[in-house]
């Protein structure tokens, strides 16, 4: 990455600005803007998330927001109500209150003497979500355009909580992680002597996020709120959607392009949960330059050529051996002038015959399967962050526990772009069951690389709002859509569809082991096969660049690790994930800051009820005599009829524990 030290406009920084809400609560903001902005007002760019602008996201904020300010914008990073140094309380994600506050923030920005009145909103993950949600409110006249990254238009079907109606392991681990993150205190250097009272009030009222989410196991009004897919027409400002194939949120980008009625463009690279100019896997691009082209066009009225780009530019991934991380993915950039494409992408149908994917169906037969409960251990993390351990590894272990269907070795290269769809004729022996499908690239040496996958809770076969139990032994025809992907299968490789009855720990286990019968000949797979386009050769991005990083000293280095332990005597498998950020000193704040997280998932090979998840999280902060930490521990177990949650929260000043709380919740399973 090229570090840019000099910009067209000199930058000044406001470390903390207070933005008043209509109910009197104040939100804390950090602002970068040109030194002469009051004499020559500029548009504003807002990022609005709960991850602590002073320390939690400072390392990411500094290179990006200073870069925008240096090119003539007021770039603003705001802590959501009840997070960081902002007042009020945080009750859940994406509440109406959060959106209402954003409207107040946008109005405040537009009224500042250094702002010319136009505002853009952007963000990754939480900030990408609320950028879409605030745009759909239609009320802030100052909001002119947004950039949404690694987000979704559907909070139920395509977020961290549920996939195909199946509760995700990340629903648990992210709920536990957010419980830890939200327990952190405000900074006394910012809020003054009242910091402790603010902290204790947060701790007393902190929700167990996981319980909120498990109380809504079907797509009800709770999830429809904030899901802009409910009404794409509510968004009246242009949208730039960007993400990566290694991330878990890339499916929303093609849907947004197809559903929105406003000017919109999309970019999907090979990246995980990052903005494309940092993290990985590579190749990285000059995302900040692309964002500037977008902002200059929509906020300054300049012709930058951004709207002459193809509607969708994606990285067509090459065939790489399976690995838990990649520095660089092989492949090439391709372009679609419109999405959905008018031509060039056609469905190719394969029949599922015993062990094979063929162009013609053979006479119907039956295959039966009861996957071990630890099938899926090679799946990596649902949401990858390029830690070095979180991408799917060689699928042969999971393939051995699945029904697999292979093409013959390919005679020519096959490119796909879009969402593969499987239609399965099946029967099961339980009223609640799931099916997991993986599309794999199988090399001549047998190495099996997962390309994309999909899950379906079969009680949701007719939709996510009104699931119904299965009738054991009855034959059903179900449709399973896998995740969108752009992938090359080389000549000589085989395309594999693998079918299993569980996918742990990505999906939480069901209430009982399931025997599945699949009817071959009657089942099929449709792949979106793409022909090369002339526009592909013109896709090019500048190399990444950014403003200088924040000044820090590494006091203790971080590390990430994932281990899988199979206990033969106990017939259990345990996956342990450690993510130790280490400890750093943020020089400009004279603040020592560190965090540590451990996730442990255990399941019995034929005993889903023995499944257990545990997440431990710790944050530490120290400046002079101010020495605080929070520790949380969240455990999820289940019975055939209930989810069982235990959550511990402890807060310390020095060695003195000043707060402790334990919460126990039992939540009835709703056909999950």
N, C-alpha and C positions, 0 to 999 in steps of 0.2 A: 504494500500500500504506500502511495506517495503522501507524505505529510506536508500539508500546505501551511507555511508560516506567515505569508503575506497575502492580504486580501484587497479587493478593490475599495472596501470601506473599513476603516479602523473600528474596532469593537470595544465596547465597554460592557461591563457585566453588573447586574444587580443580583447579589447573592440571595437576598430574600425580599420579595415584595408581597404585600398582603392584599388579597382580592376579597372584597366584602360580598357576601351572599345576601339575598333578600331577607333571610331570617336572622341576620346578624352574625352568623358563623363566618370566620375568615379562613380562606385557603391560602397556603403558602406557595409561592412561585419563585422560580429562578429564571432570570431574563437576560438574554444576550441581545444587544442591538447596536447598530452603528452609532458612533460617537455623536454624529451630527443629526441624529434622527429627529430631534425636536425641531430643528430648522428645516429638515427635509424628511417629512414623515414617510414611513415605510409600511408595507403590509406586515401582518403578524402571522406566525405559524404556531399552533398550539399542540402540545403533547400532554396528555392528562391521564395519569396512571397512579396506582397506590403503592409504588415500589420505592419510595423515599428518594426524593431528588437530591438531598444533601449527601447521601453516602451510597444507597443501594444501587442507583443507576448512574451515579456521577461518572464512572468510567466510560459508560456508553454515551452519556449526554454531551460531555465536553467536546469530543471530536465532531459530533453531528451539529449540535445547535450553534456552536461558534462558527462553524462552516457556513451555515445559512445566514447568520448575522453578518459575516464578512462579505456576503454577496447581496446585502441590502434588505435584510428582513429583521424584524423583532422576533426572535425565536424563544418560545416560552414553555417551560416545563413546570406543570402544576401537580401538587400532591392532592389526590382525591380526599374528600371529607373523611376524617378519622384516620388518615394515614400520614406518615412522615411528621411534619410540623403543623399540618392543617388541623383546624378545630373540628368539633363534631365527632360523630361516631360512624364506623363502617359496619353496616349491617349485613351486607351480602354483595355479590357482584352484579353490576349492571342494573341497579335499582333506578326507579324513576327519579329519586332524589339526586342520584349521580348525574343523570341527564339534565335535570333542572339546574343544577349547579353549573354544568358546562354552558348552558345558555347564558347564565349570569357572567361567567368568565368571558365568553365571547363578546358580550355587550360591553364589559369593562375594557377589554383590549381595544375594541373599535373606538372607544371614547378617549383613549389616552392621547396626549399631545404628540407623542412620537409615532403614532399609528395613523396611516392614511385612511383607515376605515374598512379595508378588506382583510379578511381572516381566512386562513386555511387550517385544517385540522389533520393530524396524522398520528400514527402510532403502530406499534407492533404488538401482537397478541391482545392484551386487555385494551391498549390504546387503539388498536385496529378495530376491535369490536365497537368501542364507544364512538369512534369516528363515524362508522356506519350508522349507529343508533342515533347520534345527535343530528347527522344529516337528514335522517328520516323524520325528525321532529318538525322540520320546515319553518321553525320560528325565528332562528337567528338570521336576520337579513344580511348581516356582515359576513356570514360563512359562504365562501365562494367556490370551494373545491376541497376534496379530501384525498389523502393517501392512506390506504389500509393495507397492512402487512400481516401475514400469518394470523388471519382472523376468520370468522365464519358468519354467514348469513342465517344459520340455523343452529340455535343454541342447544337443541335436543339431539338432533340426528348427526351433528357434525362438530361436536365440541368434545372437551375432555371427559364428559360425564357418561355418555352412552353412545354406542355404535351399533347400528342395526337393532336397537332396543336392548342390547347387552350392556350391563353395568361394566364400565372399564376399570381396570386396576388403577389407572391414572386418576379416575374420579376419587378414589381413596387417597392415593399418594399426593395429588395436588391439593385436595381438601386439607390433608394433614400439613402439607407444606405452607399453605396460605394461613392456617391456624398459627403456625410459628411466625411467619413473616409479619402478620398483623398484630402480633403481641409486642412488637418493638416500641420503645418510648420515643416521644419527641425530644429534640435536642435542647437542653437548657440554654445553650448559647444563642438560640433563636427565640424560644418562647419564654425564657426567663424563669423566675422562681416557681411559676405555676406548673412546671413540667411534670412534677411528681403526681400532682392531683389529676392532670390530664391522663397520665399513664395509667394510674389506678382505675380511673373511670373506664378507659379502654379495656383493661384486663377484666373488670367486673362484667362488662357487657359484650365481650368478644363472642361472636357466634361460633359454634362448631359447624363450619361450612359444610362438611361432609354430611351431617344430619339434614341440613337444608336440602341438599341435592338428592339424597336417598328417599326423602319424603315425596319426591315427584319422579316416579319410575316410568311414567308414560308421558307422552307429549301433550301436556295440559297448558293452561293459561300461564303458568309460571315460566315455562320455556318459550312460549310464543312471544311474551314480552321481550323485546330486545332482539328478536329474530326478524331481520328486515326482509327475509324471504316471504313473510306473511303479506307484504305489500311493497314490492320493488318500486312501484310508482310514487311512493312517499318520498323517495330520494330525488331531489330536484337540483342537485349540484353535481358537477363532474367527479368521476371516481377513477383513481389509479389504484389497481389492486396488484399486489406483488407477494410472492412467496416462493417456496422451494419444495421439490419432490421429496426430500428427506424429512420435511416437516409434516405435521399431521393435519395441516389446514389448507393444503393446496386445492382440495376439491371445490372450495367456495369460489375460486377465481373463475373457472369456466361458467359456473352457475350465475355469478354476478354479470358477466359479460353477456350472457344469453338473456337475463331477466331485466336488467336495467334499461330504462328508456332515455337516460342522459348520456352525454359523451363519456366514454370509458375506454380504458386500455388495461391490459394485463401482461405481467411478466412472471414466468415461473422458471427458476433456475434449479440447480442440483442441490441447493442449500438445505440445512436444517432450520431450526427456529431462530433465524437471524435475518438481517435486512439485505443481505446479498453483497455487501462490501466488507463484511467481517465474518468471523466464524468459518463455517465450512459445511459440507465439502465444496471445493472449488470446481470449476473456475469462478472467481469472484468478478463482480462488475463494478463500474462507477455508479453505484446507486445514488449517491448524493448529487452527482452531476445530472442524472436522469430526473431526480426530484426537483432540482433547480429549473430544468427545462419545463417541468410541469407547473411549478409555482410561477415562474416568469410569464408563462402563457396565460394562466388563469387569474393570477393576482396582480400582474403588472400590464397585461394586455400586449405582451411582446410576441412576435412570431418566432418560435423556437424550433419548429418542425416536429414537436412532440406528437401533435395530432395527425401528422402525416405518416407516423409509424403504423405498421400492421396492428390490428386490434389486439392480437395475442402473439407474444414472442416467448418461446419456450426452449428449454434445453432438452434435446433429444439424447437421452442417456445411452451410452454405449454399453457393451457387455463387459462387466468387470467381475473378477472373482469375488465371492462373498467375503466381507470383512466388517469388523465392528466400527471402523472409521475409514474414511478416505481423505487424503489430502486433496486430490484432484480426481473427479470423475471423467472418464473418457466420454466423448460425444461431440455434438455440434448444435448450434443454435438454428432453430427453424421458425417460420412465421406463418400465421394464418391471418389473411386480410380481414376476415369476419369470423365471429364465433356465435353460434355453431357454424361450421364451415359449409359453404354451398356446394363444394365439390372437393375431391381429393382424399376424403376419408370415407371408407366404406366398410360395412360390417362383413366380417368373414366368419361363417358359422362352422363349428366343429361339433360333431356328435361325440358324446361320452360312450365309448365302447369299453369293454373290460380292459383296463390298463392302457387304453389308447384314446387319443383325440384324432378323429378321422373326418374326412369330408362327407362320408356316407354312414348312416346309422345301420348297425347290424341288428339282428333280431333281439328283442328285449330280453335281458337277464337281470338277476338281482345280485347285488354285492352288499355285504353287511360289515359293520364297523362299530367298535366301541373303543374310542381313543383313550389311552392313559391320560389322567387328569393333568399331567405336566406337559402335554403336547402344546408347543408354543414357546418353549424355553429358549429357542433360537430366534425369537421374534424381535429382540431388542426392546427399546422403550417405545411406548405409543407416541410420545412427543420427544424427538431427538434434539439434543443441544450440542452436538459435536464434541462430547466429552472424551471421545476415544473409546467408549465402551457401549454406545447406545444404539448402533445400527444393527439390523438383522445379520446374523452370521450364517454359516453354511446350513441350508435347510434339510440336509439329508437325515438328521436326527428326527426332525418333525415329520418329514416325508415318510419315514418308516412307520410312523404311528397314524398314517392317513391312507385314504384311498387316493391313488395317484393315476393320472391319465396324461400320457405323453404323445406329442406328435412324433412321427418318424423324424430323423435328422432332416433339417430344412435344406431344400435344394437351393434356396436363395435367401438373401437378407429380407427380414420382415420388420417394418417399423409400425408401431402402434401409437396412437395419440387419442386419448379420451378414456372413457370408463368401460372396461370389460364387463360383460353381464353374463351370469350363468343362470340357466333355467333348469331346475332340478325336480325330478319326480322322486319322492321319498316317502318313507314312513318311519315312525319312531315308536318306542315302547313306553314313553312317559308323557304326561300332560304338559311338561315344561322341558324344552330342549333348545339347543342352539346348533348352528352349523357355521364352520369357519372355512373360508376358501382362500387359497394362496395361488397366485400366478407366478411361476418360477422360470428362470432361464437356466437350463441344464447344459453345462459344457460337455464336450466329448469325454473329459476325464471323470465326469459324474458330479462335479461340484454344482451345487444348486443354489442360485441367488434369488432371493425373493424380489419380485418386481413390484407387485401391489397385492392387496388383500382386501377381503370384505367379511363382515360378520352379520348374522341374522339370528335374533331370538325368534324362533319359529312361532311363538305365540303372537308375534307382531307381523305375521305373514301378510295380513290385509291392512296394515297401517299401524302407526305408533300411538294413536289416540285411544283406540279401543281394542287392546289385545284380548285374545280368547284362547282358552286351553286347547291343547291338541287331544285328539281321540286316539289313544294308543292303537297301533295297527292300521289306522286309516291312511290311505294314500293321499298325498297332497302334492300340488305343483306350485313351487315357490320360485320367486325371482330374487337373485342376490346380485346387487351391483357392487363391484369392486371399486377401489379408489382410482381416480383419474391418474394417468401416467403418460409419459412420452418415453418410449424404450425401443431400442434396436435389438433384435434377435438375429445373430449372424448365421449365415449358412453353415451347416454342420452341427448347430446346436438344436436342442429340442425345447419346445414350449410345454410346460407342465402345469396342470391344474391339480392341486392337492386339496382334499376334502377331509375335515376332521370334525369331531363332535365337541371339542373344547379348544381354547386358545389362551392358555395361562402363561404368564400373569397379565397379559394385555387385557383379557376379559376375565371378570370375576366368575368363579365356578357356579354352576347351577345347583339345584337342590339334590340331585341324584345322578349317578352315572346313566348314560343313555346308549341304547343300542339303536343304530340307524340302519335302515335298508334303503339303498339307492337303486333305482331302476335305470339301468343303462339302456342305450338305444333311444329311450324317451327323454333323456336329459341332454343338454347342449350348452355350449359356450360360444358367445359372440365376441369377437375381438374387433376393435376399431382400427383397421389397417389403413395406414396413410402412405400415399405416394409423395415423392419429393416435389417441392414447388420451386419455381424460379425465385420467389421472394426469399427463400432460405439463404441464398448466398449474400444477400444485402444486410442480414442481421449482424450488427456489430455494436459493441459497447466499449466505452473508454475504460481504462484500468481504474481500479478504486483509488480514491483520494479522500482525505479528511483533514480536519484541523488537528493540532497536536493533542496527544492524550493527556489525561490528568496527571499531575505529579503525585507519585506514590512511592513508598518504600515497602518492599516485601519483607515482612517480619518472619512469617512462617509460610513456606510454599504450600500450595494446594495440591490435591491429587484427586483423581477419579478412578474408581475400580468397580468391576462387576464380577462376581463369582457365582458359579452354579455348583451346588453340592448335592449329590445323589446318595442318600443313606440307604444302603441295600437292606440292612437289618430292619430299619423302621419303615421301609418302602415309602420314603418321602423324598421330595426334591425341594431345595431351598435356594432361592435367588436372592443375593445380597448386593445392593447397590450403594456405594459410598461416594458422596460428592463433598469433598472438603475444599472450601474456597481458600483455606489458609487464613492468615491474618496480615493485614496491610495497615500502613499509616497513610492517611490522606493528608499530604503535606499542607495544603492550603487551609485545612481545617484543624490541623494538629490533632487528628482523631484516629485512634486505632479501632479497626473494625474487622470482624471475622464471622464466618458462619460455617456450620457443619451439618450434614444431613446423612442419615442412613435409612435405607428402605430394606425391609426383609419380607419376602413373600415365601410362604411354605404351603405345600399341598401334598396330600397322599396320592399315590399312583392310581388307586381306585376308590378314593375316599374324598369326594369334594367337600363334605361337611367338615373335614379336618383342616380346611384351608384357613390360613391366618395371614394377615398383613400387619406390619408394624413400621411406623415412621417416627424417628427421633430427630428433632431439629434443635439447633442451638445458635443463638446470636450473641455476640459480645461487642460492647462499645466501651471505649476508655479515652478520657482526656483529663489529665491531671488527677484531681480527686474524684472525678466522675467516673465510676466504674460499675457498669450495669450489664446484666445478661438476662436472657429469657431462655427457658428450656421447655419444649413441648414433646409429648409422647402420645401418639394416637394408635390405637389397635382396632382392627376390624376383624371380626369372626362372624359366623352365621350358623343358623340352624336350617332345617328344611323350610321353615316358615318365617324366619326373621333375620334381619341384619342386626348385629350386636356391636355397638360402638363404645369404646372407652377412651377418654381423652384427658390427659394430665397437662396442667399449665403451672409453671413456677417462674417467678421473677425474683431477681436478686440485685441488691446494691452491695458491691463488694462480696463478702462471704455471708451477708445477712439476707435470708429469704424474706421478702416483704409481701409476697402474695403467693397463694397456692389455691388451686381449684381442680377438682376432678369431676368429670361429667360422664354419666352412663346413659345410653339411649338404646332402645330396642325398637326397630322399625319393621313393620310387616312387609314381607316380600310380596310384590305385586306381579306375579307371573314372571319372575326373573330368577 
